[in-house]
Amino acid sequence: MSPLALPPSALVLAGSRPGAPDPVATEQNVSHKALIAIDGEPMLARVVRALRDGGIARVAVIANNPEVVALAQTLGCEVLPAEAGPSASVAAGFAHLGAPMLVTTSDHALLQPQWVRDFIADTGAEADVALMLARREDVERALPGSKRTWLTMADGAWSGCNLFLLAKPGAEAAIETWKGVEADRKRPWRIAIKLGPGTLLRFALRRLTMAEAIARLGARIGVTARLVAARDGLAAVDVDKPSDLDDVRAILAQKEAN
């Protein structure tokens, strides 16, 4: 498997969702959870440092919170305004940075440079798009009792790791599909139709592995899509709720103690 020819740039999503305040930011008394300090360092700064230590020099941050914008600029990142949703923000970032572009989130507080290097290496040169997922057994081994959202396939249950790679210009087609998924999130039957009847049936009967499902969906939209399995189950741990923040701090405290 050949590696990517060039190191990618990276886009960090740190926009604010409209509606109710983020519960983690509210509990921590900050205006955005990207600003929450972990071991004295804001989450956004931890993510940016991990990306750069992983070999990515050019980092852009999607943000509309003034404090987050100021922090991103202090970190030497380019700043792009948040769009109406994550997919639109990624599209704007892709138009600005081009391929290859890695995408992650500002609440990926445990992100490690080695995960970044492994993800890029394991993607290979053939893929237009790649996403990292973690097996349930690996996540639960790394963090017993972890409560994640699982997608069960023929080869077991998987959880997302908030790491995506748009490796080639053709990946733009995947972003357009993502936009459609967001638009149809309350009409799941429309999303299912995109898989095609044969794939949909195999999915319903749990006869598809995760890698097969991703490859087939990619083929439906005209891209080569690849699953990259996380080597560390902790890659699936982000900070979506206050208990996640407790888990992250406990994990880091344990690592320091060892």
Backbone as a ProteinNet text record, in pm:
[ID]
protein_1_A
[PRIMARY]
MSPLALPPSALVLAGSRPGAPDPVATEQNVSHKALIAIDGEPMLARVVRALRDGGIARVAVIANNPEVVALAQTLGCEVLPAEAGPSASVAAGFAHLGAPMLVTTSDHALLQPQWVRDFIADTGAEADVALMLARREDVERALPGSKRTWLTMADGAWSGCNLFLLAKPGAEAAIETWKGVEADRKRPWRIAIKLGPGTLLRFALRRLTMAEAIARLGARIGVTARLVAARDGLAAVDVDKPSDLDDVRAILAQKEAN
[TERTIARY]
84.4	0	88.4	77.7	160.8	105.8	191.8	144.8	103.5	37.7	4.3	132.3	128	246.4	282.7	182.7	206.3	140.8	199.7	130.5	9.1	-103	-222.3	-221.4	-306.5	-340	-451.2	-491.4	-595.7	-696.9	-821.3	-931.1	-988.8	-997.9	-1054.3	-1189.7	-1293	-1428.1	-1449	-1472.1	-1494.4	-1608.3	-1705.5	-1820.8	-1917.7	-2013.7	-2117.1	-2248.4	-2312.4	-2440.8	-2550.4	-2641.9	-2750.9	-2845.4	-2911.9	-3007.1	-2955.5	-2978.3	-2943.9	-2792.2	-2746.4	-2602.6	-2542.9	-2415.7	-2347.7	-2338.9	-2383.3	-2386	-2248.2	-2146.6	-2011.6	-1957.1	-1975.5	-1929	-2001.9	-2131.9	-2210.1	-2160.4	-2137.6	-2091	-1954.4	-1869.3	-1733.6	-1722.9	-1836.2	-1842.6	-1751.5	-1756.2	-1683.3	-1781.8	-1746.7	-1838.3	-1840.2	-1738.4	-1731.9	-1645.2	-1683.3	-1609	-1466.2	-1436.3	-1298.5	-1203.9	-1260.5	-1179.8	-1155.3	-1220.5	-1206.3	-1061.6	-1006	-866.7	-858	-766	-734.6	-584.7	-548.3	-407.5	-350.6	-433.5	-389.2	-383.1	-432.8	-425.1	-563.7	-611.3	-743.5	-751	-869.4	-885.8	-841.3	-878.2	-838.3	-687	-616.5	-470	-412.7	-473.5	-428.1	-443.3	-556.6	-582.9	-483.7	-463.5	-371	-229.4	-189.1	-54	-38.3	-140.2	-133.6	-122.7	-196.8	-190.6	-51.1	3.5	136.4	244.7	235.7	332.9	317.3	198.1	174.4	221	279.4	337.8	259.3	155.8	73.1	107.2	160.9	205.8	94	6.9	-97	-229.6	-276.9	-400.6	-495.7	-618.6	-723.7	-832.1	-893	-998.3	-1126.6	-1234.5	-1368	-1425.2	-1455.6	-1503.9	-1583.5	-1680.1	-1753.3	-1760.4	-1708.1	-1700.2	-1577.2	-1591.2	-1476.7	-1358.2	-1384.6	-1274.7	-1202.9	-1278.2	-1216.5	-1135.4	-1190.7	-1118	-985.5	-990.1	-868.3	-765.8	-812.7	-721.4	-659.2	-740.9	-688.5	-581.2	-604.1	-505.1	-376.9	-391.4	-274.7	-193.4	-262.8	-196	-134.5	-151.4	-95	-176.2	-305.2	-393.2	-464.3	-498	-589.4	-730.9	-813.7	-949.8	-1050	-1147.9	-1255.4	-1387.3	-1481.8	-1610	-1691.7	-1764.6	-1850.8	-1967.4	-2001.7	-2114.6	-2239.3	-2344.7	-2472.9	-2468.1	-2379.7	-2367.8	-2228.6	-2197.5	-2063	-2022	-2112.4	-2074.6	-2043.5	-2122.4	-2096.6	-1964	-1931.6	-1804.2	-1687.8	-1705.1	-1600.6	-1582.8	-1694	-1685.7	-1608.3	-1633.9	-1561.4	-1413.5	-1384	-1245.5	-1174	-1244	-1184.3	-1156.8	-1248.2	-1227.3	-1105.4	-1080.6	-969.4	-836.4	-837.1	-713.6	-680.6	-783.5	-760.3	-722.3	-697.8	-662.3	-510	-462	-532.8	-559.5	-676.4	-715.4	-772.1	-713.5	-764	-864.4	-970.3	-1072.9	-1088.4	-1091.3	-1120	-1197.5	-1218.8	-1300.3	-1221.8	-1264.8	-1193	-1213.8	-1309	-1331.7	-1265	-1172.9	-1100.3	-979.3	-1007.7	-906.3	-794.5	-818.3	-715.5	-634.1	-660.9	-593.1	-441.5	-382.6	-239	-171.4	-49.7	23.8	36.2	54.5	69.8	-58.2	-174.7	-300.5	-307.1	-261.8	-262.7	-171.7	-51.9	43.1	-9.4	-65.5	-118.7	-235.8	-323	-440.3	-397.5	-304	-256.5	-187.4	-103.1	-30.2	-124.8	-226.2	-316.7	-418.5	-437.4	-531.2	-481.1	-352.1	-296.4	-322.3	-262.9	-267.6	-389.3	-464.7	-574.3	-703	-722.3	-850.4	-869.8	-993.3	-1032	-1072.5	-1135.9	-1191	-1162	-1129.5	-1112.2	-1170.9	-1220.1	-1266.4	-1220.3	-1186.2	-1140.7	-1257.9	-1269.2	-1368	-1297.5	-1354.7	-1295.6	-1390.9	-1335.5	-1415.7	-1461.1	-1581	-1635.9	-1546.1	-1493	-1409.8	-1283	-1230.6	-1111	-1143.1	-1259.4	-1299.9	-1325	-1396.9	-1431.5	-1310.5	-1212.7	-1088.7	-1011.2	-1011.4	-937.7	-1010.1	-1144.3	-1224.1	-1346.8	-1331.7	-1443.7	-1565.4	-1682.7	-1805	-1834.6	-1753.7	-1774.5	-1909.3	-1980.7	-2109.7	-2093.1	-2094.2	-2076.7	-2198.6	-2204.7	-2304	-2240.4	-2303.3	-2245.8	-2325.6	-2255.4	-2318.5	-2275.1	-2373.5	-2343.4	-2350.1	-2241.5	-2230.7	-2197.6	-2172.4	-2142.1	-2015	-1923.9	-1797	-1793.9	-1910.5	-1915.6	-1962.2	-1951.4	-1998.6	-1881.8	-1910.3	-1807.6	-1854.8	-1758.8	-1789.1	-1696.4	-1747.3	-1667.8	-1558	-1453.4	-1337.3	-1312.5	-1407.6	-1391.7	-1262.2	-1225.3	-1109.4	-1148.8	-1137.2	-1172.3	-1057	-1037.5	-934.6	-995.8	-991.1	-1032.7	-903.5	-868.7	-733.5	-712.3	-818.7	-804.8	-916.6	-898.2	-1002.7	-1140.5	-1145.6	-1273.6	-1352.8	-1288	-1356.9	-1469.5	-1470	-1577.3	-1714.5	-1721.6	-1848.4	-1898.9	-1807.1	-1846.1	-1901.5	-1844.9	-1896.3	-2038.6	-2064.8	-2199.6	-2298.6	-2255.1	-2342.2	-2367	-2262	-2275.7	-2379.9	-2377.2	-2477.7	-2618.4	-2633.3	-2763.9	-2808.5	-2713.5	-2746	-2792.9	-2724.5	-2767.2	-2907.2	-2934.2	-3064.9	-3175.7	-3141.8	-3242.7	-3238.6	-3171.8	-3153.6	-3285.9	-3392.8	-3523.5	-3605.8	-3547.3	-3613.6	-3516	-3490	-3384.7	-3407.2	-3532.5	-3557.1	-3488.1	-3475	-3405.5	-3256.2	-3201.3	-3060.1	-3040.3	-3132.2	-3121.5	-3124.1	-3205.2	-3216.9	-3082	-2998.2	-2866.8	-2779.6	-2806.3	-2726	-2758.6	-2877.9	-2920	-2987.2	-3080.8	-3159.2	-3077.1	-2978.9	-2898.3	-2816.4	-2749.4	-2668.4	-2756	-2871.3	-2962.7	-3009.1	-3040.8	-3085	-2973.5	-2853.6	-2740.5	-2712.2	-2730.6	-2712.4	-2817.3	-2943.9	-3052.5	-3033.4	-2978.1	-2955.5	-2820.1	-2747.5	-2615.3	-2519.7	-2522.8	-2432.2	-2317.9	-2315.4	-2208.3	-2109.6	-1981.2	-1882.8	-1880.6	-1821	-1813.2	-1732	-1621.8	-1538.1	-1616.3	-1695.3	-1775.3	-1880.2	-1945.5	-2049.8	-1993	-1877.7	-1815.8	-1770.8	-1712.1	-1666.8	-1784.7	-1894.1	-2011.3	-2076	-2085.5	-2143	-2055.3	-1923.8	-1833.3	-1852.6	-1865.6	-1884.8	-2013.8	-2117.3	-2245.3	-2232.9	-2139.7	-2125.6	-2002.2	-1933.5	-1823.5	-1687.6	-1666.3	-1534.9	-1488.5	-1359.4	-1302.9	-1294.7	-1376.6	-1385.5	-1328.8	-1255.9	-1185.8	-1210.4	-1234.8	-1237.6	-1095	-1058.6	-932.9	-968.7	-935.2	-965.2	-864.6	-915.8	-828.4	-741.7	-616.8	-526.9	-543.6	-603.3	-623.8	-770.8	-838.9	-980.6	-1010.8	-913.1	-935.2	-959.3	-929.2	-953.2	-1101.1	-1189.2	-1333	-1387.3	-1300.5	-1345.9	-1330.2	-1442.9	-1440.3	-1522.5	-1542.6	-1609.8	-1744.2	-1844.1	-1979.3	-2066.1	-2029.7	-2109.7	-2017.2	-2067	-1980.7	-1910.9	-1976.9	-1913.2	-1794	-1799.1	-1684.8	-1563.5	-1588.1	-1478.3	-1417	-1500.6	-1449.5	-1362.4	-1408.1	-1331.4	-1195.6	-1195.8	-1070.7	-971.9	-1019.1	-929	-878.4	-964	-920.5	-815.9	-836.2	-740.6	-604.3	-604.1	-477.7	-408.6	-489.8	-430.4	-366.6	-431.5	-375.6	-245.5	-242	-120.2	-5	-35.1	69.7	119.9	26	63.6	152.9	134.4	215.3	348.9
-119	0	124.7	206.7	326.8	438.7	518.5	632.3	747.7	846.1	966.8	1037.3	1098.9	1164.5	1289.4	1357.5	1482.6	1478.7	1541.5	1550.1	1641.2	1605.1	1687.2	1810.2	1902.3	2008.9	1955	2032	1985.4	2095.9	2053.8	2143.1	2098.1	2190	2159.8	2229	2151	2205.9	2252.6	2383.1	2442.2	2543.2	2515.8	2604.3	2582.2	2669.3	2658.2	2617.5	2516.6	2474.1	2569.3	2604.6	2693.2	2622.4	2700	2641.2	2644.1	2535.8	2529.6	2535.8	2596	2603.1	2463.6	2450	2322.7	2288.8	2169.5	2137.3	2131.9	2091.3	2083.4	2223.9	2313	2451.1	2519.4	2494.5	2556.3	2510.1	2380.4	2327.8	2383.6	2405.3	2453.3	2605.7	2672.4	2818.6	2885.5	2831.7	2893.7	2914.2	2999.8	3031.6	2925.2	2837.8	2730.7	2619.7	2495.5	2386	2373.4	2430	2428.4	2502.2	2586.6	2667.1	2598.4	2485.7	2417	2372	2404.5	2368.4	2225.7	2149.7	2015.2	2012.3	1988.6	1998.7	2135.6	2239.5	2376.4	2421.1	2338.8	2369.8	2358.4	2462.8	2453.1	2334.6	2275.7	2159.6	2188.1	2304.4	2337.2	2336.1	2389.8	2392.2	2251.2	2161.1	2022.3	1956.5	1981.5	1922.4	1974.8	2105.7	2165.7	2114	2101.6	2051.4	1906.8	1824.5	1684.8	1676.3	1760.9	1761	1799.6	1903.8	1949.3	1848.4	1791	1689.4	1563.5	1547	1435.1	1460.7	1577.2	1606.6	1701.4	1764.3	1856.3	2000.3	2073.7	2209.8	2312.9	2292.2	2390.8	2348	2427.8	2396.1	2514.6	2487.5	2589.8	2549.1	2649.2	2625.7	2691.6	2614.7	2668.9	2718.6	2847.2	2901.8	3029.1	3052	3178.8	3241.3	3172.7	3227.4	3317.9	3444.4	3537	3487.7	3423.2	3373.7	3257.4	3173.1	3061.8	3113.3	3211.9	3273.4	3331.4	3403.6	3464.8	3358.9	3249.7	3142.8	3077.6	3050.5	2988.2	3075.5	3205.3	3296.2	3296.7	3292.5	3286.4	3160	3051.9	2924.6	2920.7	3028.9	3034.7	2961.4	2943	2874.5	2974.5	2931.9	3008.1	2990.4	3090.8	3084.4	3108	3018.7	3030.9	3038.8	3121.5	3132.7	3005.1	2973.7	2856	2877.6	2771.6	2775.7	2721.6	2694.4	2655.5	2520.4	2432.6	2301.1	2245.2	2131.4	2073.8	2046	1989.8	1956	2080.5	2187.1	2311.8	2373.1	2359.2	2409.4	2330.9	2198.5	2116.3	2153.2	2177.7	2217	2347.2	2443.4	2570.4	2548.5	2462.2	2432.2	2363.9	2273.3	2200.9	2294.8	2389.8	2488.8	2576.6	2599.4	2685.4	2609.1	2488.6	2414.7	2317.9	2261.8	2162.7	2027.1	1932.8	1796.1	1778.1	1691.8	1615.1	1699.1	1676.8	1753.3	1657.6	1659.4	1582.7	1668.9	1608	1679.8	1617.5	1701.5	1654.6	1763.3	1743.8	1836.8	1890.5	2006	2070.4	2000.8	1906.2	1835.3	1697.8	1674.4	1547.5	1559	1570.1	1609.8	1508.9	1382.8	1280.3	1255.6	1331.6	1310	1302.1	1199.6	1175.6	1190.1	1244.5	1254.4	1120.6	1012.1	881.5	838.2	874.4	841.6	911	1035.2	1111.5	1043.8	1008.8	943.7	808	730.9	599	611	706.7	725	753.6	844.7	880.4	760.8	690.9	576	463	436.7	324.1	352.6	479	512.5	463.2	476.3	436	539.5	517	615.6	602	492.2	467.9	539.8	566	617.6	765.9	800.8	941.4	994.8	908.1	944.5	831.8	867.3	766.3	818.3	727.1	764.9	660.8	708.8	619.5	583.3	453.2	399.9	304.9	287.9	198.9	84.1	-33.9	-149.2	-137.7	-184.5	-173.3	-238.9	-357.5	-427.5	-348.7	-275.8	-195.3	-73.7	-12.2	103.6	61.4	-48.6	-91.5	-145.9	-197.1	-239.2	-116.8	-12.4	109.1	190.5	186.6	265.3	183.4	94	10	93.7	49.7	120.8	238.9	258.4	372.6	363.5	474.8	480.2	557.9	486	542.9	511	571.3	533.8	427.9	309.8	197.2	169.3	134.4	88.2	-56.4	-146.6	-289.5	-342.3	-408.3	-465.8	-614	-680.2	-823.3	-852.7	-756.7	-776.6	-707.2	-684.3	-627.2	-482.6	-421.7	-284.9	-187.1	-69.3	32.4	168.1	252.8	389.8	485.6	603.4	701.8	762.3	810.6	866.5	1013.7	1077.2	1218.9	1245.4	1151.5	1169.3	1126.1	1220.2	1197	1248	1184	1229	1244.5	1364.4	1393.1	1398.8	1285.5	1267.5	1323.8	1330.7	1373.1	1470.8	1547.1	1643.5	1580.5	1454.7	1387.4	1369.2	1390.5	1377.1	1478.4	1579.7	1679.9	1614.2	1505	1434.3	1378.2	1334.5	1281.7	1392.4	1512.6	1625.4	1657.5	1654.7	1681.9	1578.5	1452.5	1348.8	1373.6	1415.9	1449.3	1559.3	1657.8	1764.3	1706.7	1612.2	1550.9	1470.9	1402.5	1325.6	1419	1531.9	1629.7	1681.1	1710.1	1763.4	1661.6	1530.5	1425.2	1351.7	1409.7	1336.3	1301.7	1376.3	1344.2	1256.9	1222.3	1133.9	1023	931.2	830.9	742	727	643.2	700.2	833.5	893.7	861.7	858.2	822.2	677.1	590.2	447.7	421.9	499.2	480.4	497.3	585.6	611.3	485.7	388.8	267.4	171.5	184.8	89.7	-30.1	-95.3	-202.2	-321.6	-364.4	-479.9	-454	-341.4	-304.9	-283.2	-219.8	-193.9	-325.2	-424.6	-553.1	-620.7	-621.7	-682.3	-610.3	-476.7	-399.9	-439.9	-448.6	-482.6	-621	-713.2	-849.8	-865.2	-754.3	-753	-851.2	-848.1	-932	-851	-722.9	-636.1	-608.7	-616.1	-565.8	-413.7	-349.2	-203.5	-157.2	-224.2	-185.9	-199.6	-307.1	-325.6	-216.3	-182.1	-79.8	54.6	91.3	218.4	217.4	107	98.1	104.9	38.5	38.9	176.6	242.3	377	470.6	456.4	537.9	514.5	387.8	354.9	414.4	420	476.5	624.1	692.7	837.4	869	764.1	784.5	811.3	766	782.6	649.9	640.7	525.6	559.7	492.3	522.4	406	438.6	335.6	351.8	239.7	235.5	218.8	299.5	280.5	247.2	127.4	85	146.8	206.5	269.2	164	196.9	105.9	119.5	230	257.5	291.2	217.2	240.6	377.8	443	577.5	680.7	645.4	739.3	771.5	688.1	711.5	800	843.7	922.5	1070.6	1140.3	1286.1	1342.7	1473.3	1536.6	1592.5	1505.6	1545.6	1581.2	1530.4	1552	1561.4	1614	1631.7	1503.6	1389.6	1264.6	1230.2	1270.5	1248.6	1327.8	1449.8	1532.4	1468.2	1412.1	1340.8	1222.8	1149.5	1035	1078.9	1185.9	1234.4	1273.9	1346.9	1390.4	1272.1	1172.3	1052.8	974.2	961.5	890.4	958.2	1090	1163	1157.9	1163.5	1153.9	1018.3	912.5	779.3	764.5	824.1	817.6	888.9	1002.6	1076.4	997	928.4	850.5	732.2	681.7	567.7	612.1
0	0	0	-102.1	-113.5	-27.1	36.8	116	26.5	86	11.8	-31.9	-149.2	-202.3	-123.6	-71.1	-0.1	137.5	238.2	366.6	351.5	409.4	392.2	481.1	447.1	539.9	630.2	727.8	819.2	845.5	860	892.9	1025.8	1121	1252.8	1264	1285.7	1299.7	1442.8	1457.7	1590.3	1584	1497.9	1488	1602.9	1613.6	1717.1	1653.2	1709.8	1657.6	1704.4	1614.6	1655.1	1751.6	1834.4	1928.1	2070.2	2142.6	2285.2	2304.8	2416	2444.9	2461.2	2431.5	2449	2598	2639.6	2782.5	2846.7	2769.7	2826.6	2849.6	2752.8	2768.2	2883.3	2894	3001.6	3137.3	3151.7	3280.8	3318.2	3217.3	3242.9	3241.9	3220.6	3225.6	3123.2	3000	2888.9	2774.2	2681.2	2571.1	2461.8	2458.4	2358.6	2415.9	2390.7	2454.2	2401.8	2286	2236.3	2330.1	2416.9	2508.9	2642.7	2666.9	2795.3	2814.1	2928.6	2957.7	3009.9	2952.1	2998.8	3023.9	3147.9	3188.3	3152.6	3169.8	3148.3	3004.1	2912.3	2769.9	2706.7	2635.8	2572.6	2477.3	2468.6	2381.2	2238.7	2186.9	2050.4	2035.7	2133.3	2126.8	2128.4	2204.4	2208.9	2071.9	2008	1876.7	1773.4	1772.2	1675.8	1698	1822	1851.9	1803	1824.9	1780.9	1628.8	1558.8	1412.7	1364.5	1422.7	1378.6	1414.8	1533.4	1571.7	1485.6	1427.1	1337.5	1195.5	1170.2	1040.4	952.9	1007.6	929.1	966.5	872.4	900.3	884.6	786.8	757.7	820	913.9	985.5	976.6	936.9	935.3	1033.9	1095.1	1194.6	1147	1150.4	1122.8	1254.3	1264.1	1390.8	1367.8	1455.8	1455.8	1594.8	1696.1	1831.4	1839.8	1880	1881	1962.6	2076.6	2159.1	2091.4	2023.7	1952.6	1833.9	1763.4	1652.1	1700.7	1812.5	1866.8	1906.3	1967.6	2007.4	1884.2	1783.2	1661	1596.7	1594.9	1537	1619.6	1751.1	1838.5	1813	1778.1	1750.1	1610.1	1533.6	1399.3	1294.5	1323	1228.6	1138.7	1018.9	934.6	991.1	977.2	1031.1	919	911.7	814.5	889.6	842.9	913.8	902.3	1008.3	1008	912.4	840.9	749.3	819.1	741.6	800.4	870.4	832.4	894.3	872.9	937.5	923.9	780.7	700.6	562.9	481.3	500.2	428.5	474	603.2	654.2	595.3	583.7	523	376.4	307.4	165.9	151.8	241.1	236.3	266.1	362.4	394.3	280.2	210.7	98.2	-18.1	-39.1	-145.1	-113.7	14.6	56.4	59.9	116	137.9	25.5	-36.3	-140.4	-83.2	-174.6	-135.3	-136.7	-48	53.8	178	240	358.9	463.6	580.2	693	768.8	817.5	892.7	1030.4	1132.5	1268	1340.9	1470.4	1548.3	1667.5	1715.3	1825	1958.2	1966	2092	2093.9	1998.7	1994.5	2087.4	2216.7	2313.9	2332.3	2299.5	2316.9	2190.3	2085.6	1957.1	1975.3	1915.1	1925.8	1789.6	1787.2	1659.8	1587.6	1663.7	1600.6	1530	1585.9	1518.4	1382.6	1378.8	1253.8	1151.5	1193	1101.1	1055	1148.9	1113.6	1016.2	1040.1	954.6	811.2	795.6	661.3	596.1	673.7	618.3	580	663.3	640.3	529.9	495.7	388.5	253.9	227.7	99.3	-8	-123.3	-230.8	-320.8	-307.5	-400.2	-362	-234.7	-186.2	-217.5	-252.5	-262.5	-125.5	-48.7	82.3	179.7	303.7	407.4	537.6	619.2	751.8	851.4	970.2	1075.4	1165.4	1192	1284.4	1380.2	1498.4	1598.1	1628.9	1644	1681.3	1826.8	1852.8	1988.4	2092.1	2061.4	2158.4	2190.4	2091.4	2116.4	2202.4	2176.6	2256.9	2401.2	2419.1	2554.6	2629.2	2556.5	2621.9	2671.3	2590.8	2627.7	2733	2728.1	2821.9	2862	2959.7	3001.4	3042.9	2998.7	3033.3	2943.5	2839.6	2750.7	2680.9	2676.5	2609.1	2479.2	2369.7	2236.5	2151.9	2035.4	1934.9	1845.5	1840.2	1766.8	1640.1	1533.3	1410.6	1391.4	1396.8	1392.7	1249.9	1209.2	1075.1	1088.7	975.9	979.6	1058.5	1063.6	1133.4	1269.1	1328.2	1461.9	1464.4	1581.5	1602.2	1593.8	1538.8	1515	1566	1600.1	1640.5	1566.9	1531.9	1461	1546.1	1478.9	1547.8	1514.5	1446.2	1410.6	1333.6	1248.5	1161.3	1020.9	928.1	788.5	701.7	588.5	495.9	357.2	305.6	168.3	88	29.3	-22.1	-161.2	-241.9	-380.6	-416.6	-524.2	-563.4	-580.3	-623.5	-642.1	-513.9	-400.1	-271.7	-256.5	-341.5	-336.2	-352	-428.5	-446.2	-313.9	-228.5	-98	-9.3	-21	57.6	14.9	-114.4	-164.5	-111.7	-105.1	-49.4	98.5	170.5	312.2	330.6	243.8	251.2	237.3	144.1	125.1	244.9	309	429.7	540.9	556.5	657.2	626.8	501.7	463.9	485.8	471.7	482.2	616.3	715.9	841.1	909.2	880.1	937.4	843.1	729	633	594.4	688	667	546.3	502	385	261.2	255.3	141.6	145.1	265.9	279.5	238.7	281.3	251	100.9	28	-116.7	-185.6	-130.3	-190.7	-194.8	-106.3	-102	-215.3	-274	-376.4	-311.5	-378.7	-316.6	-270.8	-351.9	-312.7	-188.3	-186.5	-70.2	51.5	31.6	142.4	205.6	122	175.1	254	199.1	270	401.2	400.5	523.3	626.9	583	674.9	735.3	657	704.4	774.2	786.9	850	781.8	649.2	571.7	511.3	540.2	491.8	604.2	574.3	668.9	658.3	754.6	750.4	629.7	602.4	487.8	357.1	345	224.2	209.5	319.9	314.9	271.8	326.9	292.1	146.5	102.6	-37	-133.4	-100.2	-188.5	-194.2	-79.5	-80.1	-161.4	-146.6	-226.6	-374.8	-413.6	-555.1	-608.9	-524.4	-567.1	-601.9	-534.7	-559.8	-644	-689.7	-782.2	-720.6	-596.8	-533.7	-476.5	-455.2	-385.9	-238	-158.2	-15.1	64.7	168.8	245.3	394.8	461	607.5	658.2	756.5	827.5	972	1015.1	1152	1248.1	1354.3	1453.6	1521.3	1541.1	1612.5	1764	1807.6	1950.1	1970.8	2056.1	2081.7	2136.6	2198.1	2252.7	2143.3	2018.9	1909	1892.5	1947.7	1936.7	2048.9	2139	2255.1	2226	2213.6	2202.7	2318.4	2319.8	2433.6	2388.4	2389	2350.8	2471	2587.5	2707.2	2828.5	2941.2	3058.8	3103.4	3093.7	3135.7	3046.7	2918.9	2829.7	2877.1	2922.2	2972.6	3096.4	3182.6	3300.6	3257.2	3155.2	3106.2	3052.7	2973.1	2914	3023.5	3122	3230.1	3309.9	3331.6	3405.2	3326	3195	3109.6	3112.3	3099.4	3098	3234.7	3341.4	3476.8	3498.1	3448	3461.2	3383.5	3263.7	3182.6	3251.8	3314	3384.1	3506.2	3571.6	3690	3653.1	3531.5	3488.1	3429.8
[MASK]
++++++++++++++++++++++++++++++++++++++++++++++++++++++++++++++++++++++++++++++++++++++++++++++++++++++++++++++++++++++++++++++++++++++++++++++++++++++++++++++++++++++++++++++++++++++++++++++++++++++++++++++++++++++++++++++++++++++++++++++++++++++++++++++++++

